[in-house]
Amino acid sequence: MKKIILLFLISHFCAICLAQVKVDHLLTENLNNPESIDAKSPALSWQLLSERRNVNQTAYEIRVGTSPVAKQFVWESGKVASPQSVFVTYGGPELRSGQAYYWQVRVWDENNKVSPWSAVAYWKMGLLNSSDWLAQWITPGFREEASRPSPIFRKEFHLHKKIKSAYVYITAHGLYDAQINGKRVGDAYLTPGWTSYNNRLQYQVYNVTGMLKQEANVIGITLGSGWYRGHVGFNPKDGLYGKDIAVLCQVNITYTDGTTETVNTDNTWKSSTGAIRSSEIYYGEVIDHRKEQQGWTLPGFDDSQWSGVKVNDFAKNTLIATYNEPVKQHETIKPLKIFKTPKGDQVIDFGQNLVGWVKLTVSGHAGDTIKLSHAEVLDKPGDFYTANLRTATAQNTYILSGSGTETFEPHFSWQGFRYVKVEGFHADLKPENFEAVTLYSDMRATGSFSCSNPFINQLQHNILWGQRGNFLDVPTDCPQRDERLGWTGDAQVFSRTASFNMNVHNFFTKWMKDVAADQYSNGSVPHVVPDVLEGPGSHPGGSTGWADVSTIVPWNMYLAYGDKRILENQYASMKAWVGYMEAHSHNDLWNVGDHFGDWLFYSVNDDRFGRSAITSSYLIAQCFYGYSTQLLINTARVLGKNDDVNRYTDLLTKIKRAFVNEYVTRNGLISSDTQTAYVLALQFDMLPEELRQQAADRLVSNIKRYNIHLTTGFLGTPYISHVLSRFGYTDIAYQLLLQDTYPSWLYPVKMGATTIWERWDGIRPDGSFEEQSMNSFNHYAYGAIGDWMYRIIAGINEAAPGYQKIIIKPHTGGNFSFANADYETPYGKVSSHWKTGDDQFYLDVQIPSNTSASVYIPSKNNGQLLESGKNFKADIAKDGYIKVDIGSGTYHFSVAR
């Protein structure tokens, strides 16, 4: 009897626990316990966790204090009747510079039951005013050599009290690497990152409490030229932002007795040079261990022969807290094989085209010089190929000191590579001597996709690795040659795909602020951001599909994350870009200016038969003019700007009318009879309703004329499959996806690609290369097909911004027997896993708490729907689907095919 009672109590207790809603995953400004933010009213987010179905938040309560065990709070929201659990704005008194704040939240569920308080999360405010910076900008006190060895700075100081907390605030003109008492500060690289330096310069904050001692301490800082004054851009020039190299560093120390002290960069610091003899982003780094000043970051080092420093009055009013996740080291990859090429070069194959550097561990004699050169591919005979790097030598040179085992890796340069040529290594190359280390912004992985087709799985792998390598503080076009710039067109076409694979909310929020900062006064948008192509004189910007980044990316981020602040922040920029197009239009037709058009579309040399898929750049411009205007209308509606809604709705009507009058015949033929012309006209609703289906039919006819091949370039490719599915041609979209001869997505896969190529035929079927001046093998734009794979094959879509309402509608085809996708929304994980078998269709779905979903299960015969083996009420089948509306939870559907 006692056992029965005990089992009953245990069962009852477990039931209560399962029913209990837990609040977890607290984020401030979309970051986990950030050490420095400068938002005056931070946005707070959380997730509800529960094993139950149909869990919803009906109210919340937040409390914020200045201590993790606070009994008195600076702000208590009280019970707020609201389902909002993401981006809830702090509503308390003004926040203080440098202050840490701790917060908790609890919620009431759909049964009005309150959850326990969450665990405590925190955020720390940055230095909110220029006057908070007590440190001074310092530059080297010596005359720099022509090769510009990296300057090193040191400051020795003594602390005489017990330390409660200590924080380093630091930034640079250039890139910095800091150490305290011989240990590296933080795990971020290429800091302070790349922004529109003249307008916005980020600083970083590190908690170094455990690194300081109640005795002698040393701060050591190494600088590299980086983007600030290094060689960057076409025909690379240096000093685009300034000729100086400088550091600003402040250590704020609080003692246990409540007193404070600061250690700042000022005229008491010393400067010299060390092992890094030169460092440039495109050219690589030279490290000479014979020049290393051993112990210079430790107390007691004799710096009497060092130079002093120069104090400079550089701007502090452009300093901002770091918005996005910093660049960090991620995967480490060992050599796949080591071999000699036909020319006799010693080469390492890491098996994956990646971005980062090679870490070398070696022993030898003083003066031994080892050179590591980097390449993405081998040429047709199998030799090391670097012609596509143009002027980027991408070579790291390491000179040994002869003092036993030595380890080398760059500090302020990186490479894009799969293959490494090794010169000067006097012993046999062994795998244990080499390790490739990846570098990219520390964005949290959010999405995964797999299916029954291994080639599509490799395509997804290539998309993901292309994003990793090119999302390095800014969305670069490529990571290997003398470019690596924030091309706006590449970023906008890929932004939707990017938001599935990784949490790019802060990444794009930061970068879009630079888009606005570098936007020209007439509203035109530069081709690259940050703008290092020297402004409106020689590079006027304003290319359609590129400049539209100003409208497309903010809207895509709003759809993905539901944070309307990006729309508020970018609204003036969005409006200015539409205003630029409007000002340069005649009779509502934008047919002037220089445009890249449908970049890298399918073309045929010596084309006598019109096979090249040339789409009028002005036709494309009119389509994007309409699309950006539509997105401006959408944004104005979200922000409650009703006058703008009306004004731009009228303008959009005129834009579409002008498009039809100029480019479309009475029967619906578009003057540029290309895939891209029909795709853009349909995707952006530029055609009257009665002409749309016939246009889709013409598109399919065109695809068939090219034997089910793509002819689209950068602007048509992201949308072609979506248009086909929208107008009932998902079967053709699948055929395009599975095509494996040039031009197609799978052609590079069949050729051994491990990232997305810049060109459809970067390597031709005979093994030869496309033109070497522009032939990157890590260029993510064509990876935009990922968005169709996730939203159409797996069927995961947002029905409301941020996925508070979800649509699950998988589209079968291509002889796929299964497809799986998981995606971490701001509310939690959503999953769509489908498979076929035994004349049944199975769909496993997971919907996060505090959301709801409409699920569409393929069924043409209105078969009986089962969930976990039991009958489940559903709507009558329509258009080949059974529809069910569900709340949060995990579901297992099946239906007869």
ABEGO torsion letter per residue (X at the ends): XAAAAAAAAAAAAAAAAAABBBBBGBBBGGBBGBABBABABBBBBBBBBBABBGBBBABBBBBBBABAABABBABBAEBBBBABABGBBBABBBBBBGBBBBBBBBBBBAAGBBBBBBBBBBBBBBBABAAABABBBBBBABBBBAAGBBBBBBBBBBBABBBABBBBBBBBBEBBBBBBGGBBBEABBGOAEBBBAAABBBBBBBBAAAABBBBBBBBBBBBBAEAAABBBEBGBBBGAAEABBBBBBBBBBBBAAGBBBBBBBBAABBBBBBABABBBAAAEBBBBAAABBBGAABBGBBAAABBBBBBBBBBAAABBBBABBBBBBBBBBBBABBBBBAAGBBBBBAGBBBBEBBBBBBBBBBGBBBBBBBBABBBAAGBBBAAAAEABAGBBBBBBAGBEBBBBBBAABBBBBABBBBBGBABBBBAAABBBBBBBBBBBBABBBBBABAAAAAAAAAAAAAAAAABBGBBBABAABBBGBBBAAAAAAAAAAAAAABBAAAAAAAAAAAAAAABBAAGBBBABOBBAAGEAAABAEGBBGAAAAAAAAAAAAAAAAGBAAAAAAAAAAAAAAAAAAAAABBGGBBABEBBAEBBGBBBBBGBAAGABBBBBAAAAAAAAAAAAAAAAAAAAAAAGBAAAAAAAAAAAAAAAAAAAAAABBAAGBBABBBAAAAAAAAAAGABBAAAAAAAAAAAAAAAAAAGGBBABBAAAAAAAAAAAAAAGAAAAAAAAAABABOBBAAAAAAAGBABBBABABABBAAGBBBBAABBBABBAAAAAAAAAAAAAAAGBBBABBGGABBBBBBBBEGGBABBBBBBBBAAEBBBBBBBBEGGBBBBBBBBBBGBBBBBBBBBAAGBBBBBGGBBBBBBBBBGGBBBBBBBBEBBBBBBBX
